[in-house]
């Protein structure tokens, strides 16, 4: 049975890791290099690095900090933020990323996923979808959750996978930072629409939320979280011990 992955997320703004609630009210947390080093040593399976204001500010991702993070860790690294061209993929991969996450760039140019997958392989391309309920419909948001695209989310995610995205990170804006549990309804809809790995993001508040996630939705491949790891509310070794005790396969 494939092991479930535990993935801390570094939301980086102006060279610092920050965290907010529902994508708003960002507070400073720590140095991305120090946090990355800590997570790599703590048993995280992968790490996600988002330059969260690159798209909204219309600039390229900060590569100097990314290079430092990549040199520090010994686990797979997914990087996103300001990825608008195949050249951006190339630049980030050369900095040490293993996978590249695209969101707003794919919304502006849906062909970007196809082009990148053709050049680097499906396994390198991650579609990161920021999704929120609007009048009962799952809608895709761009620019770090600031802009409603009006697109229905499930059909959009399926289109991205059909174009070559090898993995989906589903960020529920509704549950982000609230710590009330993952958005199981939204995740179930995505898992039933695609056959590639799906990573759950947004809402983790305790160890039990991960147990419930993997027990309720066995198709979900990984759980991603930020604040509960950053503020030491949940230690990754403890989380994996509990998952294993609940017969959920994890790498230890």
C-alpha positions as CSV (number, residue, x, y, z in Angstrom):
1,X,0.0,0.0,0.0
2,X,1.3,3.5,-0.9
3,X,2.4,5.5,2.2
4,X,0.6,8.7,2.9
5,X,2.8,11.8,2.8
6,X,3.0,14.5,5.4
7,X,4.0,17.9,3.9
8,X,4.7,21.1,5.7
9,X,4.1,24.3,3.7
10,X,6.3,27.4,3.8
11,X,4.3,30.5,2.6
12,X,7.0,33.0,2.0
13,X,6.6,36.8,1.7
14,X,9.5,39.2,1.6
15,X,11.9,36.4,2.5
16,X,10.0,35.3,5.6
17,X,7.6,32.5,6.3
18,X,4.1,33.9,7.1
19,X,0.7,32.5,8.0
20,X,-2.8,33.8,8.0
21,X,-6.4,32.7,8.1
22,X,-8.6,32.3,5.0
23,X,-5.5,33.7,3.1
24,X,-5.7,37.0,5.0
25,X,-4.1,38.6,8.0
26,X,-0.5,37.3,7.4
27,X,1.8,37.1,10.5
28,X,5.5,36.6,10.5
29,X,6.6,33.1,11.6
30,X,10.3,32.3,10.9
31,X,13.2,32.0,8.4
32,X,12.3,29.6,5.6
33,X,15.8,28.2,5.6
34,X,15.7,27.4,9.3
35,X,12.2,25.9,9.1
36,X,13.1,23.8,6.1
37,X,16.1,22.4,7.9
38,X,13.9,21.6,10.9
39,X,11.2,19.8,8.9
40,X,13.8,17.8,6.9
41,X,15.2,16.5,10.1
42,X,11.8,15.9,11.7
43,X,10.6,13.3,9.2
44,X,8.6,15.4,6.8
45,X,8.1,13.5,3.5
46,X,8.2,16.6,1.3
47,X,8.3,20.3,1.6
48,X,6.3,23.0,-0.3
49,X,7.7,26.5,-0.8
50,X,5.2,29.2,-2.0
51,X,6.3,32.7,-2.8
52,X,2.7,33.8,-2.0
53,X,2.8,37.4,-3.4
54,X,4.9,36.9,-6.6
55,X,1.8,36.5,-8.8
56,X,-0.1,39.4,-7.3
57,X,2.9,41.6,-7.5
58,X,3.7,40.5,-11.0
59,X,7.3,39.5,-10.4
60,X,9.4,36.4,-10.6
61,X,9.9,34.1,-7.6
62,X,12.8,34.9,-5.1
63,X,15.4,32.4,-6.2
64,X,18.2,33.3,-3.7
65,X,16.2,32.1,-0.7
66,X,14.9,29.1,-2.7
67,X,18.5,28.0,-3.5
68,X,19.4,28.2,0.2
69,X,16.3,26.1,1.2
70,X,17.1,23.5,-1.5
71,X,20.7,23.2,-0.3
72,X,19.5,22.6,3.3
73,X,17.0,19.8,2.8
74,X,17.2,16.1,1.8
75,X,13.5,15.6,0.9
76,X,11.5,16.4,-2.3
77,X,10.8,20.1,-2.7
78,X,7.8,21.6,-4.6
79,X,8.0,25.3,-5.4
80,X,5.3,27.8,-6.6
81,X,4.6,31.5,-6.9
82,X,5.0,33.6,-10.0
83,X,5.3,30.6,-12.4
84,X,4.1,32.0,-15.7
85,X,6.3,30.5,-18.4
86,X,8.3,27.3,-19.2
87,X,11.4,29.4,-18.5
88,X,10.1,30.0,-14.9
89,X,9.9,26.2,-14.6
90,X,13.5,25.9,-15.8
91,X,14.8,28.6,-13.4
92,X,13.1,27.1,-10.4
93,X,14.2,23.5,-11.2
94,X,17.8,24.8,-11.6
95,X,17.5,26.2,-8.1
96,X,16.9,22.7,-6.7
97,X,13.2,22.2,-6.9
98,X,11.9,18.7,-7.7
99,X,8.4,19.8,-8.7
100,X,6.9,23.1,-9.8
101,X,3.5,24.2,-8.7
102,X,1.5,26.5,-10.9
103,X,-1.8,28.3,-10.3
104,X,-2.3,31.8,-11.6
105,X,0.1,31.2,-14.5
106,X,-2.0,28.3,-15.7
107,X,-5.2,30.3,-15.4
108,X,-3.7,33.0,-17.6
109,X,-2.2,30.5,-20.0
110,X,-3.8,27.0,-19.8
111,X,-1.3,25.7,-22.4
112,X,1.5,26.3,-19.9
113,X,0.9,22.9,-18.1
114,X,1.0,21.0,-21.4
115,X,4.2,22.8,-22.5
116,X,5.9,22.2,-19.1
117,X,4.8,18.5,-18.9
118,X,6.0,17.9,-22.4
119,X,9.5,19.3,-21.6
120,X,10.0,18.1,-18.0
121,X,7.5,15.2,-17.5
122,X,4.1,15.0,-15.8
123,X,5.7,14.1,-12.5
124,X,7.3,17.6,-12.4
125,X,4.1,19.6,-12.9
126,X,1.7,20.3,-10.0
127,X,-1.5,22.2,-10.3
128,X,-2.2,24.1,-7.2
129,X,-5.9,25.2,-7.0
130,X,-7.1,27.8,-4.6
131,X,-10.8,27.0,-4.3
132,X,-13.7,28.6,-2.4
133,X,-17.4,28.1,-2.4
134,X,-19.3,30.9,-4.1
135,X,-23.1,30.6,-3.9
136,X,-22.7,26.9,-3.3
137,X,-20.3,26.3,-6.3
138,X,-16.6,25.5,-6.0
139,X,-14.8,28.4,-7.8
140,X,-11.2,28.8,-8.7
141,X,-9.3,31.9,-7.3
142,X,-6.2,33.4,-8.6
143,X,-3.4,35.7,-7.2
144,X,-3.1,34.1,-3.8
145,X,-6.9,33.8,-3.3
146,X,-7.5,37.5,-4.1
147,X,-9.3,37.2,-7.4
148,X,-12.4,35.1,-8.3
149,X,-11.8,33.7,-11.8
150,X,-15.5,32.6,-12.1
151,X,-14.3,29.2,-13.2
152,X,-15.9,26.0,-11.8
153,X,-13.1,24.3,-9.9
154,X,-13.6,20.5,-10.5
155,X,-13.8,20.9,-14.3
156,X,-10.8,23.2,-14.2
157,X,-8.6,20.8,-12.2
158,X,-9.6,17.9,-14.5
159,X,-8.6,20.0,-17.5
160,X,-5.2,20.7,-16.0
161,X,-4.6,17.0,-15.3
162,X,-5.7,16.1,-18.8
163,X,-3.1,18.6,-20.0
164,X,-0.3,16.9,-18.1
165,X,-0.4,17.9,-14.4
166,X,0.9,14.9,-12.5
167,X,-0.3,16.0,-9.0
168,X,-3.0,18.3,-7.5
169,X,-2.7,20.4,-4.4
170,X,-6.2,21.4,-3.4
171,X,-6.2,24.5,-1.2
172,X,-9.5,25.1,0.4
173,X,-9.8,28.9,1.1
174,X,-12.9,28.2,3.2
175,X,-11.0,26.1,5.7
176,X,-7.5,27.7,5.4
177,X,-6.0,28.5,8.9
178,X,-9.3,27.8,10.6
179,X,-8.1,24.6,12.1
180,X,-11.5,22.9,11.9
181,X,-10.4,20.0,9.8
182,X,-9.8,19.4,6.1
183,X,-12.4,20.2,3.5
184,X,-13.6,16.6,2.9
185,X,-16.5,17.5,0.6
186,X,-14.2,19.5,-1.7
187,X,-11.5,16.8,-1.6
188,X,-13.9,14.0,-2.4
189,X,-15.1,15.8,-5.5
190,X,-11.6,16.3,-6.8
191,X,-10.5,12.7,-6.0
192,X,-13.5,11.4,-7.9
193,X,-12.6,13.6,-10.9
194,X,-8.9,12.8,-11.4
195,X,-6.6,9.8,-11.2
196,X,-3.4,11.5,-10.2
197,X,-2.2,12.1,-6.5
198,X,-4.3,14.6,-4.6
199,X,-2.8,16.6,-1.7
200,X,-5.2,18.0,0.9
201,X,-4.4,21.6,2.0
202,X,-6.2,23.9,4.4
203,X,-7.8,23.3,7.8
204,X,-5.6,20.9,9.7
205,X,-5.9,21.7,13.4
206,X,-4.8,18.5,15.2
207,X,-3.5,15.0,14.6
208,X,-7.1,13.6,14.5
209,X,-7.8,15.8,11.4
210,X,-5.2,13.8,9.5
211,X,-6.6,10.5,10.8
212,X,-10.1,11.5,9.7
213,X,-8.8,12.7,6.3
214,X,-7.1,9.4,5.4
215,X,-9.7,7.2,6.9
216,X,-12.6,9.0,5.2
217,X,-10.9,9.6,1.9
218,X,-8.4,6.8,1.2
219,X,-7.8,8.3,-2.3
220,X,-6.1,11.4,-0.8
221,X,-2.3,10.9,-1.1
222,X,-1.0,13.5,1.3
223,X,-1.9,16.0,4.0
224,X,-0.3,19.5,3.8
225,X,-0.3,21.9,6.7
226,X,1.5,25.0,7.9
227,X,0.6,26.7,11.2
228,X,0.1,23.5,13.3
229,X,3.7,22.5,12.4
230,X,5.2,26.0,12.5
231,X,3.9,26.7,16.0
232,X,4.8,23.2,17.3
233,X,1.1,22.3,18.0
234,X,1.7,19.0,16.2
235,X,5.1,17.3,15.9
236,X,5.5,15.2,12.7
237,X,6.9,12.1,14.5
238,X,3.9,12.1,16.8
239,X,1.6,12.5,13.9
240,X,3.1,9.6,12.0
241,X,3.0,7.4,15.2
242,X,-0.7,8.0,15.5
243,X,-1.4,7.4,11.8
244,X,0.5,4.1,12.0
245,X,-1.4,3.1,15.1
246,X,-4.6,3.7,13.0
247,X,-3.3,1.4,10.2
248,X,-2.6,4.3,7.9
249,X,0.7,3.6,6.1
250,X,3.4,6.2,6.6
251,X,7.2,6.4,6.0
252,X,9.0,6.5,9.4
